[in-house]
């Protein structure tokens, strides 16, 4: 990446986009084109085309998405597939038309089949059925991968796809209806501690295994790949280690300082039994995560901005 090149980060106010922006600023980049969702509706094809034609960004990070946890994915199925598909199509095509030098599309580990062998290798994509609760979102993200690969094959575009594991960190979403498991647990335990509650309810059985990556590590990996990777095919980004939801809850409980009990509600869905990324491909390029889970959760909980976000919706768009 040329330090003077124009950089467009779609979704720069969300957790992922803001982390990428922080990383690039720390590396000395300053020529950013940033638009909020109020200033540029990425679902509007004409608006996106006009923006790209006027600005002609050299580098694009496509981190804008409609995101949420099990509940949101299952309830707002049409919204999740429509909005994510149209955002991807608009940006990727406009980047091609306006000769963007390099584009990175950020997907999700939910693209892999529900019962795929573990850990999840990049080649397991499209080898089985998806998890039903988030199938619409996953299909949209798979389409984004195929868009990048297809524009690369047909037109020679240097468009990349990266698949992060479950993320957490600054600017996370703590809305209990729409958030992922880790921020939901942080909020639940904090509020239970403040209210002196005797127990905290955890959705599901606690047995599923999940992998978690601090978003600053993701941003570091994205920057590394933008500098060093120029090939077809997706790249997993994760830690290569996972933890049960029960043990995660116990870890958050310890960090927050909640003294009560855990109550597992097995009537709620567990989701995919396990989602561990195989990060051998990424490690072979020379990159590895730096922030371990307990350190990362402690950093998040001790950040005064975290508590301020409780009760506020923070959908990335």
VOPAGU-2260 file (C-alpha; in pm, 1 decimal, decimal comma):
REM VOPAGU-2260
SITE   aa  ch    i         X         Y         Z
SITE  UNK   A    0       0,0       0,0       0,0
SITE  UNK   A    1     131,1     340,5    -100,3
SITE  UNK   A    2     126,8     583,1     193,6
SITE  UNK   A    3     -19,1     856,1     -27,6
SITE  UNK   A    4    -293,9     638,7    -179,5
SITE  UNK   A    5    -661,4     714,6    -113,5
SITE  UNK   A    6    -814,8     468,6     132,6
SITE  UNK   A    7   -1187,5     404,2     168,0
SITE  UNK   A    8   -1301,4     206,7     472,1
SITE  UNK   A    9   -1666,4     107,3     433,2
SITE  UNK   A   10   -1806,4      82,0     785,2
SITE  UNK   A   11   -1535,9     292,6     952,1
SITE  UNK   A   12   -1745,2     360,8    1263,1
SITE  UNK   A   13   -1814,0      -7,3    1336,9
SITE  UNK   A   14   -1595,6    -233,6    1546,8
SITE  UNK   A   15   -1394,9    -374,7    1254,3
SITE  UNK   A   16   -1374,2     -61,8    1042,0
SITE  UNK   A   17   -1270,0     159,5    1332,4
SITE  UNK   A   18    -996,3     -88,4    1427,8
SITE  UNK   A   19    -862,3     -87,8    1071,2
SITE  UNK   A   20    -868,9     292,6    1073,1
SITE  UNK   A   21    -674,1     302,6    1402,1
SITE  UNK   A   22    -417,7      59,3    1264,9
SITE  UNK   A   23    -365,7     249,3     940,0
SITE  UNK   A   24    -328,8     581,5    1123,4
SITE  UNK   A   25     -70,1     420,4    1352,4
SITE  UNK   A   26     119,4     304,0    1042,4
SITE  UNK   A   27     131,9     659,8     906,8
SITE  UNK   A   28    -155,2     659,0     656,1
SITE  UNK   A   29    -363,8     975,3     640,9
SITE  UNK   A   30    -541,1     997,7     302,8
SITE  UNK   A   31    -877,4     854,5     408,7
SITE  UNK   A   32   -1218,3     890,8     241,7
SITE  UNK   A   33   -1472,0     830,2     517,5
SITE  UNK   A   34   -1849,7     846,5     487,7
SITE  UNK   A   35   -2109,8     767,3     752,3
SITE  UNK   A   36   -2422,0     571,9     658,8
SITE  UNK   A   37   -2615,9     898,9     671,6
SITE  UNK   A   38   -2376,2    1054,0     419,1
SITE  UNK   A   39   -2359,2     750,6     188,9
SITE  UNK   A   40   -2622,0     475,8     181,9
SITE  UNK   A   41   -2425,3     172,4      63,7
SITE  UNK   A   42   -2751,2       1,6     -34,5
SITE  UNK   A   43   -2805,9     271,3    -298,2
SITE  UNK   A   44   -2625,1     162,8    -614,7
SITE  UNK   A   45   -2630,3     503,8    -781,1
SITE  UNK   A   46   -2498,6     675,0    -469,4
SITE  UNK   A   47   -2213,5     425,7    -441,7
SITE  UNK   A   48   -2129,4     457,1    -811,6
SITE  UNK   A   49   -2124,5     837,6    -787,7
SITE  UNK   A   50   -1902,9     824,8    -478,1
SITE  UNK   A   51   -1647,2     593,0    -640,5
SITE  UNK   A   52   -1648,1     790,9    -964,6
SITE  UNK   A   53   -1579,6    1114,2    -776,3
SITE  UNK   A   54   -1323,2     984,1    -524,2
SITE  UNK   A   55   -1159,6     690,1    -707,8
SITE  UNK   A   56   -1011,1     523,2    -397,1
SITE  UNK   A   57    -688,1     328,4    -443,5
SITE  UNK   A   58    -754,4      88,9    -155,6
SITE  UNK   A   59   -1086,2     -32,9     -17,4
SITE  UNK   A   60   -1161,2    -218,3     303,9
SITE  UNK   A   61   -1515,9    -356,1     283,2
SITE  UNK   A   62   -1603,9    -383,6     652,6
SITE  UNK   A   63   -1960,2    -253,1     627,5
SITE  UNK   A   64   -2226,6    -511,4     705,4
SITE  UNK   A   65   -2550,4    -571,0     886,0
SITE  UNK   A   66   -2445,0    -791,4    1176,1
SITE  UNK   A   67   -2590,0    -958,4    1482,9
SITE  UNK   A   68   -2599,3   -1271,2    1698,1
SITE  UNK   A   69   -2814,2   -1585,8    1677,4
SITE  UNK   A   70   -3137,1   -1405,7    1766,6
SITE  UNK   A   71   -3095,8   -1119,7    1519,7
SITE  UNK   A   72   -2981,9   -1348,4    1237,4
SITE  UNK   A   73   -3278,7   -1576,5    1288,3
SITE  UNK   A   74   -3544,6   -1304,7    1324,1
SITE  UNK   A   75   -3432,2   -1055,0    1057,8
SITE  UNK   A   76   -3346,7   -1311,0     788,4
SITE  UNK   A   77   -3459,3   -1109,9     485,7
SITE  UNK   A   78   -3284,6    -794,8     609,2
SITE  UNK   A   79   -2958,3    -980,4     665,0
SITE  UNK   A   80   -2938,0   -1142,1     322,7
SITE  UNK   A   81   -3068,0    -842,5     124,7
SITE  UNK   A   82   -2865,6    -566,4     287,2
SITE  UNK   A   83   -2538,7    -759,0     292,8
SITE  UNK   A   84   -2573,7    -876,6     -66,3
SITE  UNK   A   85   -2652,1    -533,7    -202,9
SITE  UNK   A   86   -2372,8    -360,3      -7,7
SITE  UNK   A   87   -2115,3    -610,6    -137,6
SITE  UNK   A   88   -2236,2    -595,6    -496,0
SITE  UNK   A   89   -2243,5    -217,1    -505,2
SITE  UNK   A   90   -1895,6    -166,1    -358,1
SITE  UNK   A   91   -1712,4    -448,6    -534,6
SITE  UNK   A   92   -1851,6    -359,8    -876,5
SITE  UNK   A   93   -1783,3      11,9    -827,3
SITE  UNK   A   94   -1425,7     -70,6    -723,4
SITE  UNK   A   95   -1382,0    -266,0   -1047,6
SITE  UNK   A   96   -1531,6       8,3   -1265,3
SITE  UNK   A   97   -1315,2     276,4   -1106,1
SITE  UNK   A   98    -995,0      69,6   -1111,4
SITE  UNK   A   99    -937,8      38,0    -737,6
SITE  UNK   A  100    -586,8    -101,2    -692,5
SITE  UNK   A  101    -671,9    -340,5    -409,4
SITE  UNK   A  102    -986,4    -433,5    -217,3
SITE  UNK   A  103   -1029,1    -644,9      94,5
SITE  UNK   A  104   -1368,1    -802,1     169,4
SITE  UNK   A  105   -1430,0    -908,1     529,1
SITE  UNK   A  106   -1657,3   -1204,8     581,3
SITE  UNK   A  107   -1730,2   -1430,5     876,9
SITE  UNK   A  108   -1655,7   -1778,3    1005,6
SITE  UNK   A  109   -2026,7   -1861,3     969,7
SITE  UNK   A  110   -1965,5   -1922,9     596,5
SITE  UNK   A  111   -1853,0   -2277,0     676,5
SITE  UNK   A  112   -2085,7   -2579,3     690,6
SITE  UNK   A  113   -2241,3   -2643,6    1031,8
SITE  UNK   A  114   -2086,8   -2990,2    1062,7
SITE  UNK   A  115   -1760,4   -2930,2     875,5
SITE  UNK   A  116   -1449,6   -3104,1    1014,2
SITE  UNK   A  117   -1263,5   -2903,4    1277,0
SITE  UNK   A  118   -1059,4   -2692,7    1260,9
SITE  UNK   A  119   -1216,0   -2515,3     963,4
SITE  UNK   A  120    -989,0   -2506,0     660,1
SITE  UNK   A  121   -1047,0   -2259,9     376,9
SITE  UNK   A  122   -1118,8   -2546,5     136,0
SITE  UNK   A  123   -1422,9   -2658,6     339,7
SITE  UNK   A  124   -1628,5   -2374,5     194,5
SITE  UNK   A  125   -1945,3   -2503,8      20,6
SITE  UNK   A  126   -1892,7   -2866,0     124,3
SITE  UNK   A  127   -2207,3   -2901,2     339,0
SITE  UNK   A  128   -2520,3   -2745,0     485,1
SITE  UNK   A  129   -2496,1   -2416,6     674,0
SITE  UNK   A  130   -2615,2   -2345,8    1028,1
SITE  UNK   A  131   -2985,5   -2277,8     977,4
SITE  UNK   A  132   -3017,8   -1982,4    1216,3
SITE  UNK   A  133   -2768,6   -1764,1    1027,5
SITE  UNK   A  134   -2794,1   -1914,9     677,6
SITE  UNK   A  135   -2909,8   -1591,7     504,8
SITE  UNK   A  136   -2615,5   -1392,7     644,3
SITE  UNK   A  137   -2370,6   -1672,2     559,0
SITE  UNK   A  138   -2498,2   -1696,7     201,0
SITE  UNK   A  139   -2447,4   -1322,2     157,8
SITE  UNK   A  140   -2089,8   -1350,2     284,1
SITE  UNK   A  141   -2017,6   -1649,0      59,5
SITE  UNK   A  142   -2144,1   -1440,7    -233,0
SITE  UNK   A  143   -1895,3   -1168,6    -138,5
SITE  UNK   A  144   -1608,4   -1418,3    -152,3
SITE  UNK   A  145   -1719,9   -1540,3    -493,3
SITE  UNK   A  146   -1759,9   -1183,8    -619,0
SITE  UNK   A  147   -1398,1   -1109,3    -530,4
SITE  UNK   A  148   -1270,3   -1430,8    -688,4
SITE  UNK   A  149   -1484,0   -1383,0   -1001,1
SITE  UNK   A  150   -1370,9   -1024,1   -1061,0
SITE  UNK   A  151   -1013,4   -1142,2   -1010,5
SITE  UNK   A  152   -1050,5   -1425,7   -1265,1
SITE  UNK   A  153   -1243,7   -1232,3   -1527,9
SITE  UNK   A  154   -1088,6    -887,5   -1496,7
SITE  UNK   A  155    -764,9    -936,2   -1302,8
SITE  UNK   A  156    -880,2    -729,7   -1003,2
SITE  UNK   A  157    -667,0    -760,0    -689,9
SITE  UNK   A  158    -964,8    -828,0    -462,2
SITE  UNK   A  159    -907,4   -1033,6    -145,1
SITE  UNK   A  160   -1139,3   -1209,0     100,2
SITE  UNK   A  161   -1061,2   -1264,1     467,4
SITE  UNK   A  162   -1275,6   -1457,4     715,1
SITE  UNK   A  163   -1236,4   -1345,3    1075,8
SITE  UNK   A  164   -1340,1   -1564,5    1363,9
SITE  UNK   A  165   -1563,7   -1425,5    1642,1
SITE  UNK   A  166   -1445,3   -1074,8    1724,2
SITE  UNK   A  167   -1455,7    -850,4    2030,6
SITE  UNK   A  168   -1305,2    -519,7    2134,1
SITE  UNK   A  169   -1364,3    -141,8    2117,5
SITE  UNK   A  170   -1691,4     -33,4    1949,8
SITE  UNK   A  171   -1855,3    -372,9    2000,0
SITE  UNK   A  172   -2234,6    -407,9    2005,7
SITE  UNK   A  173   -2383,9    -462,2    2353,0
SITE  UNK   A  174   -2749,8    -464,5    2250,7
SITE  UNK   A  175   -2869,1    -793,6    2403,7
SITE  UNK   A  176   -3109,3    -860,5    2115,2
SITE  UNK   A  177   -2848,5    -815,1    1844,9
SITE  UNK   A  178   -2507,9    -875,9    2003,8
SITE  UNK   A  179   -2276,2   -1174,2    1987,5
SITE  UNK   A  180   -2207,9   -1397,4    2285,8
SITE  UNK   A  181   -1898,9   -1231,2    2434,4
SITE  UNK   A  182   -2026,0    -869,3    2454,4
SITE  UNK   A  183   -2362,5   -1003,1    2573,1
SITE  UNK   A  184   -2190,4   -1189,3    2856,0
SITE  UNK   A  185   -1984,9    -884,2    2955,1
SITE  UNK   A  186   -2298,7    -673,1    2977,6
SITE  UNK   A  187   -2503,8    -940,2    3157,2
SITE  UNK   A  188   -2240,2   -1000,5    3423,8
SITE  UNK   A  189   -2172,6    -630,4    3475,9
SITE  UNK   A  190   -2539,5    -545,6    3518,3
SITE  UNK   A  191   -2592,0    -846,3    3745,5
SITE  UNK   A  192   -2299,3    -734,4    3962,1
SITE  UNK   A  193   -2434,6    -379,8    3988,7
SITE  UNK   A  194   -2785,2    -508,5    4073,8
SITE  UNK   A  195   -2652,8    -769,3    4322,4
SITE  UNK   A  196   -2833,9   -1047,2    4137,1
SITE  UNK   A  197   -2791,1   -1405,4    4254,3
SITE  UNK   A  198   -2756,7   -1558,5    3906,4
SITE  UNK   A  199   -2702,6   -1485,5    3539,1
SITE  UNK   A  200   -2884,7   -1674,5    3263,8
SITE  UNK   A  201   -2670,2   -1810,3    2981,1
SITE  UNK   A  202   -2836,8   -1915,2    2655,9
SITE  UNK   A  203   -2797,2   -2279,3    2559,3
SITE  UNK   A  204   -2616,0   -2564,6    2729,2
SITE  UNK   A  205   -2273,8   -2401,0    2754,6
SITE  UNK   A  206   -2114,3   -2685,0    2557,8
SITE  UNK   A  207   -2048,3   -2520,5    2215,8
SITE  UNK   A  208   -1688,9   -2423,8    2147,8
SITE  UNK   A  209   -1602,8   -2079,5    2014,9
SITE  UNK   A  210   -1286,6   -1897,0    1911,1
SITE  UNK   A  211   -1238,4   -1527,3    1985,3
SITE  UNK   A  212   -1001,6   -1269,2    1834,8
SITE  UNK   A  213    -945,7    -914,7    1957,1
SITE  UNK   A  214   -1040,2    -672,6    1680,5
SITE  UNK   A  215    -702,6    -495,1    1704,7
SITE  UNK   A  216    -536,3    -824,9    1612,8
SITE  UNK   A  217    -777,2    -854,5    1319,3
SITE  UNK   A  218    -683,0    -506,0    1200,7
SITE  UNK   A  219    -315,3    -597,1    1226,3
SITE  UNK   A  220    -374,8    -912,1    1018,2
SITE  UNK   A  221    -574,0    -718,0     756,8
SITE  UNK   A  222    -294,8    -464,1     720,6
SITE  UNK   A  223     -38,0    -744,2     694,0
SITE  UNK   A  224    -233,9    -919,8     419,9
SITE  UNK   A  225    -295,2    -597,3     226,1
SITE  UNK   A  226      80,3    -553,9     221,2
SITE  UNK   A  227     175,1    -913,0     145,8
SITE  UNK   A  228    -107,7   -1123,1      -4,9
SITE  UNK   A  229    -223,2   -1103,5    -366,9
SITE  UNK   A  230    -389,9   -1434,8    -448,0
SITE  UNK   A  231    -731,7   -1583,0    -515,4
SITE  UNK   A  232    -913,3   -1754,5    -231,5
SITE  UNK   A  233   -1013,1   -1662,1     118,8
SITE  UNK   A  234    -784,1   -1645,0     422,3
SITE  UNK   A  235    -897,8   -1737,0     773,5
SITE  UNK   A  236    -804,6   -1494,4    1050,4
SITE  UNK   A  237    -816,5   -1624,9    1405,9
SITE  UNK   A  238    -617,0   -1758,8    1698,7
SITE  UNK   A  239    -643,0   -2131,4    1629,3
SITE  UNK   A  240    -769,8   -2199,7    1983,9
SITE  UNK   A  241   -1123,0   -2216,5    2125,1
SITE  UNK   A  242   -1315,0   -2230,1    2454,0
SITE  UNK   A  243   -1655,0   -2363,2    2563,2
SITE  UNK   A  244   -1930,0   -2109,1    2624,2
SITE  UNK   A  245   -1941,0   -2228,4    2986,0
SITE  UNK   A  246   -1570,3   -2163,3    3038,9
SITE  UNK   A  247   -1602,4   -1830,9    2857,7
SITE  UNK   A  248   -1885,4   -1733,3    3093,9
SITE  UNK   A  249   -1672,7   -1831,7    3394,0
SITE  UNK   A  250   -1383,8   -1624,6    3258,6
SITE  UNK   A  251   -1603,7   -1316,8    3204,8
SITE  UNK   A  252   -1757,7   -1369,7    3549,0
SITE  UNK   A  253   -1409,5   -1363,4    3705,0
SITE  UNK   A  254   -1296,3   -1054,0    3512,4
SITE  UNK   A  255   -1615,6    -860,0    3588,8
SITE  UNK   A  256   -1618,1    -970,7    3952,6
SITE  UNK   A  257   -1969,1   -1119,5    3964,2
SITE  UNK   A  258   -2019,6   -1341,0    4270,9
SITE  UNK   A  259   -2343,5   -1521,1    4177,0
SITE  UNK   A  260   -2424,6   -1841,9    3991,7
SITE  UNK   A  261   -2463,5   -1938,5    3625,2
SITE  UNK   A  262   -2798,6   -2070,2    3499,3
SITE  UNK   A  263   -2792,4   -2236,2    3157,7
SITE  UNK   A  264   -3119,7   -2214,1    2961,2
SITE  UNK   A  265   -3113,1   -2523,2    2740,7
SITE  UNK   A  266   -3438,5   -2419,5    2570,0
SITE  UNK   A  267   -3239,4   -2155,0    2382,6
SITE  UNK   A  268   -3039,1   -2254,1    2070,8
SITE  UNK   A  269   -2673,9   -2347,4    2098,0
SITE  UNK   A  270   -2598,1   -2274,4    1733,9
SITE  UNK   A  271   -2306,1   -2448,5    1564,6
SITE  UNK   A  272   -2139,7   -2704,1    1798,1
SITE  UNK   A  273   -1790,2   -2579,6    1718,9
SITE  UNK   A  274   -1632,2   -2312,6    1498,3
SITE  UNK   A  275   -1255,1   -2326,3    1522,8
SITE  UNK   A  276   -1057,7   -2171,6    1239,9
SITE  UNK   A  277    -759,5   -2343,2    1086,7
SITE  UNK   A  278    -511,3   -2056,4    1064,4
SITE  UNK   A  279    -224,4   -2253,4     914,2
SITE  UNK   A  280    -245,7   -2058,2     588,0
SITE  UNK   A  281    -218,1   -1725,1     770,4
SITE  UNK   A  282      61,6   -1850,2     995,7
SITE  UNK   A  283     251,1   -1965,5     686,1
SITE  UNK   A  284     256,3   -1602,2     570,5
SITE  UNK   A  285     427,0   -1503,4     896,3
SITE  UNK   A  286     137,6   -1353,6    1097,7
SITE  UNK   A  287      12,8   -1464,0    1442,4
SITE  UNK   A  288    -221,3   -1300,0    1695,9
SITE  UNK   A  289     -72,3   -1115,9    1995,3
SITE  UNK   A  290    -362,9   -1055,5    2238,0
SITE  UNK   A  291    -471,7   -1358,8    2442,3
SITE  UNK   A  292    -836,8   -1392,6    2547,1
SITE  UNK   A  293    -817,7   -1311,5    2919,0
SITE  UNK   A  294    -594,9   -1009,8    2850,3
SITE  UNK   A  295    -827,9    -891,9    2575,3
SITE  UNK   A  296   -1150,4    -921,2    2777,1
SITE  UNK   A  297    -983,8    -741,9    3067,7
SITE  UNK   A  298    -881,2    -459,1    2833,0
SITE  UNK   A  299   -1236,6    -431,4    2704,2
SITE  UNK   A  300   -1403,0    -434,2    3046,3
SITE  UNK   A  301   -1158,7    -181,0    3191,7
SITE  UNK   A  302   -1221,6      58,7    2902,3
SITE  UNK   A  303   -1464,7     329,8    3025,8
SITE  UNK   A  304   -1622,1     345,1    2679,1
SITE  UNK   A  305   -1748,6     -12,5    2717,0
SITE  UNK   A  306   -1996,3      62,6    2995,6
SITE  UNK   A  307   -2121,6     368,7    2808,6
SITE  UNK   A  308   -2231,1     146,1    2521,0
SITE  UNK   A  309   -2458,0     -76,2    2728,1
SITE  UNK   A  310   -2815,8     -29,9    2616,2
SITE  UNK   A  311   -2726,2     126,0    2282,7
SITE  UNK   A  312   -2761,3     -40,4    1943,5
SITE  UNK   A  313   -2436,0     -27,3    1746,2
SITE  UNK   A  314   -2511,0    -200,9    1416,2
SITE  UNK   A  315   -2230,0    -161,2    1166,9
SITE  UNK   A  316   -2354,1       8,0     851,6
